[in-house]
Each structure stands twice: as C-alpha cells, then as structure tokens.
C-alpha cells in the first residue's frame, strides 16, 4: 500500500512530540469510563454473587466460589476473542461492542429467576469485561507518550479503583432487601455499561494501528485532527519539532507470530506470569471478606470490606507519582512482595483494627502491583500483535483465577487462613523469578524500541 503524498513522519514520532492537552484528558476519560464500569464487577463479584447465593439458598463451595467462576470464564473468552478482534478490526470497534455485551449481560442477569440463569448472563457480561482491560492497556500505550504513559494509565486505574468500595457499599445496603439484594447492583452495572457505550461513540481509531495496517491516509487524517486539536487547546502556533525518526513498518499479524522470534520469549514470560499472578491478587480479594466475617463479630462485614478495599484507590493515587520513575518489572516484583507481607500479617492479627489496617495496606500494595502489571502488559508487544498478545496472556489469568481460587478453597483453606498466604507466597516466588529471568525493561521507552 502506498503512503499519501503528504504523509510525513511516523505516527509514533508525531505522538511523542505532543504536549499533554485537553484532547489527551478527554481520551483518558473515555477510557476510564469503561474501566470504572467494568471494575464494578471485577472488584465486586465476590460480594454480589454471595448475595445471589444467599437469596437462592445455595451452600458449600458452590455458593462461595463456583458462582464467581461464571464471570471469570466469561472474561477468559472475551479476552481472547476481543484481543484478536482489536488487532484485526481496530481498537474503536471493540471498545463499542464489548460495552454493549457487558451492559446487556448484567442488566438481564438482574431479572433472572434462578441462580443458573444469573450465572449464564454474568458469563455473557464477563465476555465484555474480558475485552476491556487488555485493550485499555494497549490503546492507552499507543496514544500517550513514553515519558508519562505509565502515570496516565495509573490515573485511569485510580478512578476505576473507586468502583470497588462503591459497589461493596451498595451491596452492603442492599443485602437485606431480599429479591432486590443482588439485582440492584447488577442493574447499576448494566446502566453503566450502556452509558459508557454512548460516551465512547466519539472515540477515534488508533492511528498507530492504522499505520501498521498500511492505512496511511486514515492514520494521517486522524493525526492531523489530533495535532490541530492540541494546537488549539494549548494555544500553540506550531507544535514542537519531531525529535526522532522511527521507521514505519507495515505488517499484518497472525497468531503464529506470537511464538516466533523475540515475541515468543515475551509471550511465554507473560503466560507464566499471568497464570500465577491472578492467585496473588484474587487470593486476597476473594477470601478477605470471608476471613473478616469468620474472625470477627460485627454487623456490617461489607462495610468494613469497603474500608479495606479503599486501599485500592489510595494505592493507585500513590502509583501515579512513582510508576514512571521505577522500572516496571521491579515495581511489579516489589509490590507483590509487600502484598504478601501485609496479607500474611492480615490473617495472623487478632484485632479488628489491626485487620482493617493490614487489609488496607494489602490492597494498597496489590493495586500498585496491578497498575505496574497493566502498563507492562500494554507496552511489551509490537503494535501489530499488541491486543492479540495482551488478550491471550490476560485470558490465562481469567481462567487461572477460577482454577486457583477453587483450588485454594478446596485444598488450602481447610488447613487454615494462614495456609492461604503460604500458598500465595509460592505464587509470588514464581512470578518474581519469571520476571527477573525473562522480563524486558520498558519504563520511559518508546514502544517501538521495546518491541525491537
């Protein structure tokens, strides 16, 4: 395919020279809206599906852990499907379809008369969620400049983290409402999904992706529009000069490429990491409310859970200021270790105040861990394979969440709460070794350099 005659400079070079502007803020908010909506279910699924179990009088492992598996299996399917679709058909296309699927699935789930049907539609909504997270990581990476893309993604996840305490608080208010106990939170999610879909109708396609597809004219038109908006917003007569010359490479992608050359090493590293990291994060998120309920006697466990989960928000705020100053993989490793330390102390403490404080510090560490991980995932793959690879590796974490949570519930939890964190320490050790041996350095680098 031939370039347009007036097509000058790569998209990467043109984006890297742009100052942060109103365009970038609006783009950030459009990404954030979907991340917040779907974090309602990501962070609140244990509490909400616990209300489902209580209403339908489901007991045993099925009530506590199998119901959330509907959601995680849906995420598994959505991650693979939408990740590949975004590399084939574009980022914007997926951003619209996945929100409709999420909103529709959760809205309909709230009307279902049996737990099985609730689970099926939560699974459908989970497919939409599966497409969101790797795509936000990837698209944000493709628009924000290398020097501060980490902090911008951290802002997105900071706002998204507020969904955790919000939905837990809503669930604490509705838990005594019988028929409406779990339905109101699900309806809130459904409405949020459709609202985000409407907001994102204004989202542009990724010019980096268009250029990689050889669609130079479309990429150039979008870039010119972005450049004019930045000049207008920042009251500039001209933009800063291009500081580098990145070669423009046009190449179609295929699944087979994931396991060729240097990409193979990165994909294998992330497959190992994503399988085991899910147990670190969700091992705490899933079991902490139950540990609080069984260890202490008080009337509002979900309310105290909301306080603990507010550590996600505070941790993410702190992360904004450090994520671009610390090499990504060392940030992941450091906060995984801190999460393990605080989590172990959380189950060992014998006072309610101590449990709340240590629970807060654990979620503080885990969200820092998560922010570093999401940005890392979005920048280590080449543009032509970015969402395919991110979707595939992220999907493994969704299915491993269901596997590891059920494994912990069936075989580790009967040994005691402390045994849960002994097992989590094993997962931390595997992830640390994997990143040290195979993980590339990425912080403040242009993504085209990382891929090379």
C-alpha positions in Angstrom: 0.0 0.0 0.0 1.3 3.4 -0.9 1.5 6.3 1.5 -0.3 9.5 0.9 1.9 12.1 -0.8 1.8 14.5 2.1 2.2 11.8 4.7 5.3 12.9 6.7 6.7 11.2 9.8 5.6 8.1 11.7 2.6 8.3 14.0 4.9 7.3 16.9 7.1 10.4 16.3 4.2 12.7 15.8 2.5 11.5 19.0 5.7 11.7 21.1 6.2 15.4 20.4 2.7 16.4 21.5 2.2 18.2 24.9 -0.5 16.8 27.2 -3.7 18.6 26.3 -7.5 18.6 26.5 -7.5 16.0 23.8 -5.5 13.7 26.0 -7.7 14.4 29.0 -10.8 13.6 27.1 -9.3 10.4 25.6 -8.2 9.4 29.1 -11.7 9.9 30.5 -13.3 7.9 27.7 -11.0 5.0 28.5 -11.6 5.5 32.2 -15.4 5.4 31.9 -15.4 1.8 30.7 -12.7 0.7 33.1 -14.7 2.0 36.0 -18.0 0.4 34.9 -16.4 -3.0 34.5 -14.4 -2.7 37.7 -17.7 -2.7 39.5 -18.0 -6.4 38.6 -14.3 -7.2 38.7 -13.9 -6.0 42.3 -17.4 -6.6 43.5 -18.2 -10.1 42.0 -17.5 -11.9 45.3 -19.9 -9.8 47.3 -22.6 -9.6 44.6 -22.6 -13.3 43.8 -22.5 -14.0 47.5 -25.9 -12.2 47.7 -27.1 -14.3 44.8 -26.1 -17.4 46.8 -27.9 -16.1 49.9 -31.1 -15.3 48.0 -31.3 -18.7 46.3 -30.1 -20.6 49.4 -27.0 -22.1 47.7 -24.5 -23.6 50.1 -21.0 -25.1 50.2 -18.2 -24.3 47.7 -20.9 -23.6 45.0 -22.1 -20.6 46.9 -18.8 -19.0 47.8 -16.5 -19.7 44.9 -18.1 -21.5 41.9 -20.6 -18.8 41.1 -17.8 -16.2 40.6 -16.3 -18.7 38.1 -19.1 -17.8 35.6 -17.7 -14.3 35.5 -14.0 -15.3 35.2 -14.7 -17.8 32.5 -16.6 -15.1 30.6 -13.6 -12.9 30.9 -11.4 -15.7 29.6 -13.4 -16.0 26.4 -13.7 -12.2 26.0 -10.0 -11.6 26.4 -9.1 -14.0 23.6 -11.9 -13.0 21.2 -11.8 -9.2 21.6 -8.0 -9.1 21.9 -7.7 -10.7 18.4 -10.6 -8.7 17.0 -8.9 -5.4 18.1 -5.8 -6.3 16.0 -7.9 -7.3 13.0 -10.7 -4.7 13.0 -9.4 -1.9 15.2 -9.4 -0.7 18.8 -12.5 1.5 18.5 -14.7 -1.3 17.2 -14.0 -3.5 20.2 -14.5 -0.6 22.6 -18.1 -0.2 21.4 -19.1 -3.9 21.2 -17.7 -5.0 24.5 -19.6 -2.4 26.5 -22.9 -3.4 24.9 -22.2 -7.0 25.8 -21.2 -6.1 29.4 -24.2 -3.8 29.9 -26.7 -6.1 28.4 -25.4 -9.2 30.2 -25.5 -7.6 33.6 -28.8 -5.9 33.1 -30.6 -9.1 32.0 -28.9 -11.1 34.8 -30.6 -8.8 37.3 -34.0 -10.1 36.0 -33.3 -13.8 36.1 -35.4 -16.1 38.3 -32.7 -18.7 39.1 -29.1 -18.7 40.0 -28.2 -20.8 37.0 -29.6 -18.1 34.6 -28.0 -15.3 36.6 -24.7 -17.2 36.2 -25.2 -17.5 32.4 -25.8 -13.8 31.8 -23.0 -12.9 34.2 -20.8 -15.1 32.0 -22.0 -13.1 28.9 -21.3 -9.8 30.7 -17.9 -11.2 31.6 -17.1 -11.7 27.9 -17.4 -7.9 27.6 -15.2 -7.3 30.6 -12.6 -9.6 29.2 -12.2 -7.3 26.2 -11.8 -4.2 28.2 -8.7 -4.5 30.3 -6.1 -5.6 27.8 -7.5 -3.1 25.3 -7.3 -0.1 27.7 -3.7 -1.1 28.5 -2.9 -1.3 24.8 -4.7 1.7 23.4 -3.5 4.0 26.2 0.0 2.9 25.5 -0.5 3.7 21.8 -1.7 7.3 22.4 0.2 8.6 25.4 3.9 9.5 25.0 6.5 7.2 26.5 7.8 9.6 29.2 4.5 9.6 31.1 2.2 6.9 29.7 2.5 5.0 33.0 1.2 7.8 35.1 -1.7 8.3 32.7 -2.7 4.7 32.8 -2.4 4.9 36.6 -4.9 7.8 36.6 -7.3 5.5 34.7 -6.9 2.7 37.2 -7.1 5.1 40.1 -10.5 6.3 39.1 -11.5 2.7 38.3 -10.5 1.6 41.7 -13.2 3.7 43.3 -15.6 1.2 41.8 -14.5 -1.4 44.5 -15.6 0.4 47.7 -18.6 1.9 45.8 -20.1 -1.4 44.8 -19.2 -3.1 48.1 -21.0 -0.2 49.9 -24.1 -0.6 47.6 -24.1 -4.3 48.2 -24.0 -3.7 52.0 -27.1 -1.5 51.7 -29.0 -4.0 49.5 -28.1 -7.2 51.3 -31.2 -7.1 53.4 -33.6 -6.3 50.5 -34.4 -9.9 49.6 -35.5 -10.1 45.9 -33.6 -6.8 45.1 -30.4 -7.6 47.1 -28.2 -8.7 44.2 -30.4 -7.3 41.4 -29.9 -3.6 42.1 -26.1 -3.8 41.9 -26.4 -5.8 38.6 -28.8 -3.2 37.2 -26.4 -0.4 38.2 -23.7 -2.2 36.2 -25.9 -2.7 33.2 -26.9 1.0 33.1 -23.2 1.9 33.5 -22.2 -0.2 30.5 -24.8 1.4 28.2 -23.8 4.8 29.4 -20.1 4.1 28.5 -21.1 2.9 25.1 -22.7 6.2 24.4 -19.7 8.2 25.7 -17.3 6.2 23.6 -19.0 6.9 20.3 -16.7 9.9 20.0 -13.6 7.7 20.4 -11.1 7.9 17.4 -9.4 4.9 16.0 -5.8 4.3 16.9 -3.6 6.0 14.3 -0.7 3.7 15.4 -2.8 0.7 14.5 -4.0 2.2 11.2 -0.4 2.9 10.2 0.6 -0.6 11.0 -2.2 -1.8 8.7 -0.9 0.3 5.9 -3.9 2.6 6.0 -1.8 5.7 5.8 -4.4 8.2 4.7 -6.7 7.4 7.5 -3.9 7.5 10.0 -2.7 10.8 8.7 -6.2 12.3 8.8 -6.6 11.3 12.5 -3.2 12.6 13.4 -3.8 15.9 11.7 -7.1 16.2 13.6 -5.3 15.4 16.9 -2.5 17.8 16.1 -4.9 20.6 15.3 -6.9 20.0 18.5 -3.7 20.0 20.6 -2.6 23.3 19.0 -6.0 24.9 19.6 -6.3 23.6 23.1 -2.8 24.7 24.1 -2.9 27.9 22.0 0.2 27.0 20.0 1.1 28.4 16.6 3.1 25.3 15.8 4.0 22.0 17.5 7.4 21.1 18.9 9.7 19.5 16.3 9.9 15.8 15.8 12.8 14.5 17.9 13.4 11.1 16.3 12.7 9.1 13.2 11.0 5.8 13.8 10.9 3.5 10.8 7.4 2.9 9.5 6.8 -0.9 9.3 3.6 -2.2 7.8 3.0 -5.8 8.6 -0.1 -7.9 9.2 -0.3 -10.1 12.3 -1.1 -13.7 12.9 -1.4 -15.9 16.0 1.6 -17.9 14.8 3.8 -14.8 15.2 3.2 -14.9 19.0 5.6 -17.9 19.2 8.3 -16.7 16.8 11.5 -14.8 17.4 11.8 -12.4 20.3 8.0 -12.2 20.6 8.0 -15.8 21.8 10.1 -15.1 24.8 7.9 -12.2 25.9 4.7 -14.2 25.4 6.0 -17.1 27.3 7.1 -14.8 30.1 3.7 -13.2 30.3 1.8 -16.5 30.1 3.7 -17.8 33.1 3.3 -14.5 35.0 -0.4 -14.1 34.2 -1.3 -17.6 35.3 0.2 -17.2 38.7 -0.3 -13.5 39.4 -4.1 -14.0 39.5 -3.8 -16.1 42.6 -1.8 -13.3 44.3 -4.4 -10.6 43.6 -7.6 -12.6 43.8 -6.4 -14.9 46.5 -6.8 -11.9 48.8 -9.8 -10.2 47.1 -11.8 -13.4 47.2 -11.0 -14.6 50.7 -10.6 -11.5 52.7 -14.3 -10.8 53.2 -14.8 -14.3 54.5 -11.8 -14.1 56.8 -13.2 -10.9 58.3 -16.7 -12.4 58.8 -15.4 -15.6 60.4 -12.7 -14.0 62.5 -14.6 -11.0 64.0 -18.2 -10.5 65.1 -19.8 -7.3 63.7 -22.9 -6.4 61.9 -21.6 -5.0 58.6 -18.8 -7.0 57.1 -19.2 -5.5 53.6 -18.9 -2.0 55.1 -15.6 -2.9 56.7 -14.7 -4.5 53.4 -15.3 -1.2 51.7 -12.8 0.4 54.0 -10.2 -2.2 53.2 -10.9 -2.0 49.5 -10.4 1.8 49.6 -6.7 0.8 49.7 -7.0 0.2 46.0 -7.8 3.9 45.5 -5.1 5.2 47.8 -2.5 2.8 46.4 -3.4 3.9 42.8 -3.1 7.6 43.7 0.4 7.0 45.0 1.2 4.9 41.9 0.6 7.9 39.6 3.7 9.6 41.0 6.0 6.6 41.0 5.1 4.4 38.1 7.2 6.3 35.5 10.2 6.6 38.0 10.6 2.9 38.8 11.4 0.3 36.2 8.1 -1.5 35.5 9.2 -5.1 36.3 10.9 -4.1 39.6 7.7 -2.3 40.6 5.7 -5.4 40.0 8.1 -7.5 42.0 8.4 -5.1 44.9 4.7 -4.6 45.4 4.0 -8.3 45.0 6.4 -9.0 48.0 4.8 -6.2 50.0 1.3 -7.5 49.3 2.5 -11.0 50.5 3.9 -9.5 53.7 0.9 -7.4 54.6 -1.5 -10.2 53.6 0.2 -12.7 55.8 0.0 -10.3 58.8 -3.7 -9.6 58.0 -4.7 -13.2 58.6 -2.4 -13.5 61.7 -3.7 -10.4 63.5 -6.3 -10.9 66.3 -7.8 -7.4 66.5 -10.4 -5.8 64.2 -8.5 -2.6 63.9 -5.3 -4.5 63.0 -7.2 -6.5 60.4 -8.7 -3.4 58.8 -5.3 -1.6 58.7 -3.4 -4.5 57.4 -6.1 -5.3 54.9 -5.9 -1.7 53.7 -2.1 -2.0 53.3 -2.5 -5.2 51.4 -5.0 -3.7 48.9 -2.7 -0.6 48.7 0.2 -2.9 47.6 -1.9 -5.1 45.3 -3.2 -2.1 43.3 0.2 -0.8 42.8 1.2 -4.2 41.7 -1.7 -4.3 39.3 -1.0 -0.8 37.8 2.6 -1.7 37.1 1.4 -5.0 35.6 -1.2 -3.5 33.3 1.1 -0.9 31.9 3.8 -3.5 31.4 1.4 -5.8 29.6 0.4 -2.9 27.2 3.9 -1.9 26.1 6.0 -5.1 25.7 4.4 -6.3 22.5 4.6 -4.8 18.9 1.6 -2.8 17.7 0.5 -5.3 15.1 0.2 -8.0 17.9 -0.4 -5.9 20.9 -4.0 -6.6 21.7 -3.8 -10.2 20.4 -0.9 -11.0 22.8 -2.3 -8.9 25.7 -5.7 -10.6 25.2 -4.2 -14.1 25.1 -2.0 -13.7 28.1 -4.6 -11.8 30.1 -7.2 -14.5 29.3 -5.0 -17.1 31.0 -5.2 -15.0 34.2 -9.0 -15.2 34.0 -9.2 -18.9 33.7 -6.4 -19.4 36.3 -8.3 -17.2 38.7 -11.2 -19.7 38.6 -8.8 -22.6 38.9 -6.6 -21.2 41.7 -9.5 -19.8 43.8 -11.3 -23.1 43.7 -8.0 -24.9 44.4 -7.4 -22.7 47.4 -10.9 -23.1 48.6 -10.9 -26.9 48.3 -7.4 -27.9 49.4 -5.6 -24.9 51.1 -8.3 -23.1 53.1 -9.2 -26.2 55.2 -5.6 -26.0 56.5 -6.3 -22.6 58.0 -6.3 -19.0 56.8 -2.6 -18.6 57.2 -2.1 -21.5 54.8 -3.7 -19.4 52.1 -0.9 -16.9 52.3 1.8 -19.6 52.4 0.4 -20.7 49.1 0.3 -17.2 47.8 4.0 -16.8 48.7 4.7 -19.7 46.4 2.9 -17.8 43.6 4.9 -14.6 44.4 8.2 -16.5 44.1 7.3 -18.0 40.7 6.3 -14.5 39.3 9.5 -12.9 40.7 11.8 -15.5 39.1 9.8 -15.3 35.8 10.2 -11.5 35.6 13.8 -11.4 36.6 14.8 -14.0 34.0 12.6 -13.2 31.1 11.1 -9.7 31.6 12.3 -6.8 29.4 12.9 -3.3 30.6 10.2 -0.8 29.4 9.9 2.4 31.5 10.0 5.7 29.6 10.9 3.9 26.3 9.0 4.4 23.1 7.0 1.2 22.4 8.6 0.6 19.0 12.0 0.4 20.8 10.7 -2.1 23.3 9.3 -4.4 20.6 12.6 -4.4 18.8 
